[in-house]
Amino acid sequence: MKDEHNGAGGAGKAQPGTQLDLWGGIWLVVVLSSAQLVSQFLRSAVGVIAPNLVTELKISASGLALLSSSFFLAFAVAQIPVGMLIDRFGPRMTMLWSTAIAVAGCIVFALGPDQNTLILGRVLMALGCSSFYVAPLAIYARWFQPKYFSTVVGAQLGLSGLGLLAATAPLALAAGTIGWRASFVIVAALAGLSGLIVLWWVSDDPPGVPKPEHKKENFRESLRGLLVVTRTPSFWPIFAMFVSNYAVLIAILGLWGGPYLAHVYGYDLPTRGFYLLVLAVASTISVFVWGPADRLFGNYRTPVLLGSGMVLLMLIWLALAGKMNEGVLLVWFALYGLVTGFAPVLTAQGRALFPPQFVGRGLTLFNLATMGGAFIFQTVVGAVIEVMAPNQTVYPLAAYQMSFGVVAGLLALSILAYLFARDPKLHG
């Protein structure tokens, strides 16, 4: 195992966030992204196999929504203790503890004979993956200069987006070849391998640099720190945007896009996987493109409002368009992925609100909003469809149109709240 002075592949001497060796920094991002890649796969994997689960296990629309969204609810609840653990024990150690739980969740899901067991597997997956995004962010805050933070976050989201790609056409192919259960056993093995890579290569701080002197807080002091974070100016308006920024993508990519393509267009498993792959590829490219947008515009606010506004227009289009022809539908999926990638800029804006000792808790609270929003959006869509198509296993176009309209309305509320957020001095 690499010691604290040889982490990240021996990046060379560096001061925190100032002189990181280029290749050492790239390798650090690649290694940490491998963990989130697993998380990205697991959170969206239900989408492509959802119609198969409905048929095999007789799951209703609301039950399907609960199966998928339980991941996001458990993930959101875990963010508060994860933030405390990161600030108390360090991000690397927190990630290692998480990995074993994620592996267990994959195995439980793969062996689950009924809906309740599958939900238990999803909850364990979520608890295991709960540190795989914010823990790397806490490490980046120590390794990279602030002006590069959103770019590095964009790189991580882009690389981990390969997990979203794997949960589309590749998962459809694997499910059709060896079955979805065997596929999740393989994912369990890959998750364990990712944890071993982090164990071997990653350190919390740049080599040759002493760990930051932070007072070791007790449990009560850690909770008090959470209150300090929530009282930070502009915390709640930015929190509101975090509720929607990822949920608008995962509500379609992670769950309802597959049933929508199956029920409205009659597409089979490989075709559904292809359309979702297009969306996943576009969203992966998107975060790379949006990553440096704060430096391009000279502020955080403009790219966030531009991105969220375009997402809102795309949702309104989907809600009003009815059944599209194949070419237009493919264009919609590609464009939607391209406009959803402003999360790196929003994350950089949120990170700029907090001093170093509160970064872990601040980012995990924002991640709570992200995953809580995914839970809310997927559950709301399921409830709307259940009301409009009770006791049905094939849902009509009108039910989906109403659902997408509701998603657009929720996003509009987040945008209105975000208008009250201040724009911290860029890279201050």
C-alpha positions, 0 to 999 in steps of 0.5 A, a space after each residue: 500500500 502506498 503510504 501518505 508520502 507516496 500516494 496518487 502514484 507518486 505525484 511528486 512534491 506539492 503544496 496543497 492545491 499549488 504544485 501538483 504534478 500533471 500526470 500524478 493529478 490525472 492518475 488521482 482523478 482516474 483512480 477516484 473516478 473508478 469508484 464513482 463509476 460503480 456508483 453511477 452504474 448502480 444508481 441508473 441500472 434499473 432503467 434498462 431492465 425495468 420492463 423485465 422486472 415488471 414482467 418477472 416480479 409483477 411490480 407496479 409503477 409505484 413499486 418500480 419507482 420505490 425500487 429505483 428511488 430507494 437507492 437515492 433515499 438511502 444515499 441522501 440519508 447517508 450523506 450527513 454521517 458521511 460528511 462527519 466521517 470525512 471531516 473526522 477520519 478522512 475521505 480515503 478511509 471513509 471510501 474504504 469502509 463504504 466499498 464493502 457495503 456496496 459489494 454486499 448490496 450488489 450480491 443481495 440484489 443479484 440473489 433477491 427473489 422478490 421486490 423487498 429483497 431487491 429494495 434491501 439490495 438497493 439500499 445497501 448499494 446506496 449506503 456503500 456508494 454514498 461517499 464515492 462522490 463527495 470523498 474525492 471532492 474533499 481530496 481534490 480540495 486538498 490537491 488542486 488549486 481552487 481555480 481548477 476545482 470545477 474542471 477537475 469535478 467535470 473530469 470526474 463526472 465525465 469519467 464516472 459517466 462511463 458507469 452511466 454508459 455501462 448501465 444502458 446498451 452494455 447492461 441490456 446486452 449482458 442481461 440478454 446474454 447471461 441475465 441481469 442477476 449474473 450481471 450484478 455479481 460481476 459488478 460486485 467484483 468490479 466494485 471490490 476491485 475499485 476499492 482495492 485500487 483506492 486502498 493502494 494508490 490514494 492518499 488524502 493529502 499531497 505527498 510531502 505535505 503535513 496533514 491540515 491541523 483540524 481539531 478532532 471533533 466529538 459527535 456533538 461538535 460535528 452536528 453543530 458543524 452541520 448547523 453552521 453549514 446550513 446557516 452559511 449565506 446562500 446555502 439554501 438557494 444553492 441547495 434548492 438547485 442541487 435538488 433538481 440538477 441531477 434528478 432531471 437527468 436520472 429520472 429519465 436515464 435511471 428509470 422512466 426513460 426505459 418504460 417510456 420507450 417500451 410503452 409509447 414506442 414499443 422498443 425492445 431491450 436492445 433498442 431501449 438500451 441504444 437510446 439510453 446510451 445516446 443520452 448517457 454519452 451526451 451527458 458524459 460529454 456534457 460535464 467535460 464541456 461545462 466543467 470550465 464554464 465558470 472560467 469562461 463566463 467569469 462567474 458561477 451564476 451565468 452557466 448554472 442559469 443557462 444550463 438549467 434554463 435549457 433543461 427546462 425548455 427540453 422538458 417542456 418540449 417532451 411534455 408537449 410534443 406527443 409521440 415523435 418520429 424516430 429521428 426527432 426522438 433521437 435528437 431529443 435524447 442527445 440534446 437533453 444529455 448535452 444541456 444537463 451537465 452544469 453540475 461541476 459549476 454548481 458544485 464549485 459554487 457550493 464548495 466556495 461557500 465553506 472554509 476547509 474544515 466544513 468542506 466535507 459536511 457542506 458538500 455532503 449536504 449538497 449531495 443529500 439534496 442531489 440524491 434526495 431530489 432524485 428520490 423525489 422526482 422518480 417517486 413523483 413520476 411513479 405516483 403520477 403514472 399510477 394515478 393516470 394508469 391504475 393497475 396497468 403494466 403498460 402506461 399511456 403517452 398521456 401519463 408520461 406527458 403529465 409526468 414530464 410536465 410535473 418534472 419541469 414544474 419542479 425544476 422551475 421552482 428550483 430555478 426561482 429559489 436559485 435566483 436568491 443565491 449570491 455568486 462567490 468571488 470566482 476562485 477566491 
